[in-house]
Amino acid sequence: MIKVDVIIPVYRPSQGFLQLLEMLDKQTLKAEKIILINTEQKYFDKLTEGKNLLNQYHNLVIRHISKEEFNHGRTRNLGVSLSDSPFFIMMTDDALPVDEKLIERLLAPFEEESVGMTYARQVPARGCGVIESYTRSFNYPAVSHVYTAKDLPTKGIKTFFASNVCAAYRKSIFQELGGFIDSTIFNEDMIYARGVINKGCGIAYAADACVAHSHNYSGLQQFERNFDLGVSHAQHPEVFANLSTESEGIRLVKQTCAYLLREKKPLLILKLVWQSGCKYAGYFLGKRYGHLPKRLVRLFSMNKGYWK
């Protein structure tokens, strides 16, 4: 049996996080350790008051850090340092396995020695809006694939598209590449994934390994999130330069419009146009953050603590 650990950065967890722990405990292939790197202990204690999680889940490891210590890359590297298995899975605290075979299916592509990373399919969570639901199906289709460097000319940035909402890593490759970039505002998963591609390894999308995960972001939240995305692209031209992202965004908007018309929901096209405009404006300004006043950069960013 493959040995694997699950690593989850946690911040202000909801009841859904407790469901996540329950589903991980039911997996056909169980994790050796479930490592929680929790930011701000008071929020964790409030949710788990009266529940002794360490007695309930004997493979649980909990490390608390302050908000000032959190960073997307560094915090995950801390989690990996507590793992001693040859494979590990990164998850977010709001992702929920849809069945008991998530881990088994997510690790299956590693049977090919050339695969250095896999990631799961994200399906809409309960209460997901129509537009966001379609976006999930666009970004996470039902067909699995493995991409390598040879796909860069045709697939572009999609070649190393991968999400730490639920992704698995071969630790030997991870160590060779030096882990996640230590300090980044966002996108630590794709920055790392480009390194996997550059090394000559493959990235597998396991469409049969599914987690329920989605957000009903407002236009403002879409602006902030895409501002940070633009910042990460500007800060790492060695990863993202000469790879167009705008064309993929335009394709998504066109296909979503067609879907809304087929579903007889034309009024939602107005919402789609508004949200798409917010995404583009945020990304456009994020890529040019170096020319903006510092107070505006922090105002526009979703990860405001990064700028302190």
N, C-alpha and C positions, 0 to 999 in steps of 0.2 A: 504494500500500500504506500502511496505517495504521502510523505509527511509535509504538512503545510500549516502555517499560522495565519490568522486573520488579524489585521491591524486596522483600527478604527479611530480616527481623530473625532473627539466628541466635544460639542459645545451647546450648552442649554438644551439638553435632550428632551424630547417629547415622549409620550406614551408609545409612539411608534418604535422608539429605540428599544424598549423592552420587548416588543414583538420581534424585532430583529434578533435579539439574543435568543429568544425562544426558537426561532427558525434555524439559527445556526446550530443550536443544540440538537435539532432533528435531522441534520444532514446525513446522508448515506456515507459520505466521507467526512469525518469530523476533524476539526482543527485541533492540532496539538495544543495551541494556545490561542486565546482571543485577547489581543493586547489593546487596551483602551488608553489613548493619550487624551486625557480630559482637560479642557481649558476652563478654569474657574470652578473650584470644588463645590462652592455653595449651590450652584445650579444642579450639579450631579446629586448632591446629598438630598436636595429637595425632592427630586423625582424618586429617588431610591429609599426614602425614609421608611423604616419598618421592613425593608427587604434586605436580607443578607445575600447579596449577589455572589459573594465569594464562596458561600456554602452551597448556593444553588447551582453555580457553574464552577466546577473545580479546575477548569482550564483557563479561568479568567485572570488576567494580569491588569492592574489599574495603576496608571501613573498620572498624577495631577500636575498641571503647570499653570502659570499665571497667564493672563491675557497678553501681557507684554512679551512673554516668551514665545507665543505662537507665531509660526510662519508656515505657509503651505508646504514648503520643501523641508525645512529644518525639523518641523514637528513629525513629519512622516519618517524622516531618517532616524529620529529618536525611537520611533516604534520598531523600525527594522533592527536597530541595535539590540533590542530585547528579544529578537527572534533567533532561534537556532535551527530552523528547518530549512531544507534546500529550496522550498518554494514559499511564497507568502502572497496573501491577497490583501489589497487595499480596498476599504469600503468607506462610505460616508455614513453618518449616524441616522440618515433619513432614507436609506435604501433598504428595501424589504425583499428577501428572496421569495419568489412566487411558489417554489416547491422545495422538496427535500434533496434535489439533485443539483443544486447550483454549484457547489464546490466540485463535485465529481465531473460535471460537464465543463466547467471553466478550466479545469486542469487537463482535460483530455488532449487538447492540441499539443501539450508538452511532450507527447509521445514522439513527436518529431524533434530531434535534437536541435534543429536550426531555429525553432521558435523560442524567442526570448521573452515574450509578453503576450498575454491574452486579455480580452476585456469582454464584459457581458452585455447582453441586450437590455436596454432600459424600456420598459413598457409604462404606460400612464398609470399613475397612482389614483386611488379613489378621489373623486372630486376634481379631476383634471379637466381643464377647459378644452373646448373643441379645437382651437388653434394649436395649443400646446400639445394636445394628443396627436395631431397630424405631424407636428414637428418631430415628435418622438419616433413615429414610424418612418419618417424621412431619413433621420440620422441613424436609426437602428432598425434596419430592415430584417426580414425573416430568414435571409440566406447568409450562411457563414462564409468567411473568406480568410485567406492569409495573404498579406501584402509584404513585399520586400522592396529593396532599392530599385529593382527593375520596373516597379510600378510608378515611380515618381514622375516620369514624363507624361503619363496618361491620367493618373489619379491625383497628382499634385499633393496638396495638404492632406487629402483623405488617406494617403498612404500611411501616415503616422497618426491619424485620428485615433485617440484612445482616451478613456475617461476613468479617473480614479474613484468615481462613484462605485465601481466594482471592477477591479482589474487584478490580474495575477502576474507574478514576476518570478523568473528563474533567478535565484539569488546569486549564483556564480556570475551571471552577466551583469546583474545589478552592481556587484562589488567591483567588477572590472571597469564599469562606466563611472564609478565614484558616487553612485546613488543619485538621489534627486538634487537638483540645484539647491544650494543651502538657503538662499534668500530670494524669493520671488513673490510678486504680487498675486500671481495666478498662473495656471497653465503648466504647473510642474510636471503633470502627467505627459503632455505632448512634447515638452522640451526633452524629457527623458526618452520618450518614444522615438524621437528623431535620432537620438544616440543609438538606439537599438537598430534602427534601419541603417545608419551609417556604418555600424559594425558588421553589417552583412547578415544580420538575423531577421527573422520574420515576426510580424505582429499578427496574431490570430484574433478574429472576431468570432466569438462563440455564440451564435444566435439562439441556440437552445438553452443557454445559461441565462436566466432572466431575473431581473430585479424590478420591482415597482418603484419608480422614482420619477417625479416631475414637479415643476413649480408653476404656479399661476402668478408670474411676475407682472407687476404694473408696467406701464410705459417708462416711468422713472427708474424703476429697478432694472429694466432691460437696458436703459441708457447707462446706468452705473456699471452693470456687469460687463457690457461691451466696451466701456471706457477702459476698464482694467484689462480686457482682452487686447485692446489696441496698445496699451502700455507694454504688455508682455511681448507683443510682436515687435514693437519698436526697440525694446531692450535686448532682443535676441535675434538680430538679423541673420546670424549664422544658422538659425533654425528655420526662420519663416521668410527670409528674403527671396524674391523672385517666384513666390508661390501665391497665386491669386486666391483670395478668400471671397471677394465681392461677387464673383461670378456664381459661386455656389449659393450665396445668399439670395441672389436674384432668381436662381432656379427654384429655390425653396419658396419664395414669395409667389412665383407664377404657379407652381404646382398646388400651393395651398389655396390660391384663388380659385383654381379649377375645382378643387375638392369642395370648397364651400358652395360653389354654384351647383355642383352635382347633389350636394346634401340639402339644397334649397335653403341656405343660410346666407343670402347675399349681404345682409346688414353687417355681418361679422367681417366683411371685407374692409369696412371703415376702420374697425379695430385692428385688423391686420396691417393696414397701411400706416396707422399711427404707431403701432409697436415696431414695425419694420423701420420706420423713420427714426424712432428713438434708438434702435440698435445701430443703425448706420451712423447717426450723429455721434453716439458714444464712441464707436470704434474709430471714426474719423478723427475726433478730438484726442482720443487716447493715443493714437499713433503719433500725434503731434504734441504730446504733453510737455515736452521740453521747451516749447515756445509759450506755454501758458503760465500765468502767475501761480505761485505755489498754493495760494488760498483757493483758487479755482480747481486745481488738480485734486486737492483733498476733498473739496465739495463734490466733485464729479465722481469720485471713486467709491466703489462699494466696500473696499477693504481700506478704510480710512486709517486704521492702526499701522498700516505698512509705511505711511509717510511720516511717522513720528521720528 
